[in-house]
Amino acid sequence: MTSLGYLAAILVSSASMFLIDHRWRLYLFADARRALAIQAIGVGAFLAWDLVCIRLGIFERGTGPFLTGVEIVPHLTIEEPFFLWFLCHFTMLVFTGAERARSALAARRPREGSR
């Protein structure tokens, strides 16, 4: 049975990340060229990792009522690249958001010796 539930959840979550990113210009909307290069490296590295683990017999295709069952290569479903994109984008939003918050807090603190 084919279901688009998991893929739809990933796409909705990714759309939410794009909205957050656009609103605060954290990553893709701050420097698209650099961010897309980082995304390509991250997604590519995770896909390579997946393929090596599939080849070694460590990873297998999961089963469940919410998966499409469509495979790009044996044991690598169509959902995986979308999930890896989301994972990398989410991680970078957390990182850049934390950096921005840290910088804002540091700017608010009075400097030592300025009393």
N, C-alpha and C positions, 0 to 999 in steps of 0.2 A: 504494500500500500504506500502510495506517495502522499506526503503531506508537506506543506510549505510553512508549518508552524514555527519551527526553529529558525529557518532562514528569515521569515517575516519578523521574528523577534529581534534578530541580529540587525536587520535593516532599520527597524524602528529605533532601536538603541543607537545605531550609527547616526541616524538623522538627528536624534537628540544631541549627540556629541557635536555634530556640525552646528546646530543652533547655539550651543554653549560656546563653541569656538568662535563663531561669527560674532556673537554678542560681546565677548571680552577680548577678541583678537589675540588668542593665546598661542596658537600653533600654526595651523594651515592658513589662517587669515592674517597672521602676523608676517610670515615670510613663506609664501606658498612654495617657491622653488626649493628652498632648503628643507621644508617640511616634507615635501613629496619625495625628496631624495632619502630622507631618514625613514619615511614609511616604506619605500621600496627596499631599503636595506633590512629593516626589521621584518617585514612580511616575507621577503626572500629568505632570510636566515631561518625563520620559523618553518617555512615550507621545506627548505632543504633538510632541516632537522626531522620534520615529519617523514619525508621520503626516505631518509636513512633509517629511521626507526621502523618504518613499514618494511623496508628491505630486510632488516634484521629480524623481523617477526615480533617486534616489541609492540607496535601499534597495529590495530585491526579496525575495520569499519564498525562503528557502533550500530546498534539497532534501536529502534524506538518509534513510537507512533507519530512523532513530530518531524522526523527526518525525511528528506526527499528520496533518499536512496540512490540518487544520481552520483556516479563516481567520475572524477576527472581521470584518475588512474586507479587501479585496484586498491581499495581500502582508503582512498582519499576522496571524501565527498565534496560536493560543490559548496557546501556551507563553510568548509574550513578556511579558504582564502578570505571570505567575508568576515569570519570570526577573527582571524589574525589581523585584518585591517582594523577592526574595532578594538582589539586588544592593544595594538600599538598606538592608535589614536587616543584611546582612553588613558593609557600610561603617560603619554606626552602631555595631555591636558592636565593631568594631576601634577606632573612635574613642573610645567610652566606656571600653572596656577599657584602652586606652593611657592615657587620662586618669586612670583609677583607679590604674593601675600607677605612673604618674608621681607622683601624690599620695602613694602609699604609700612610694615611695622618698624623696621629699622629707621625709616625716615621720620617717623613720629616720635621716637625716643629722643630725649635730650642727650646731647653729646656729653661725655665725661669731661670734666674740667670747664664746662661752659657756665657754671653757676656763678 
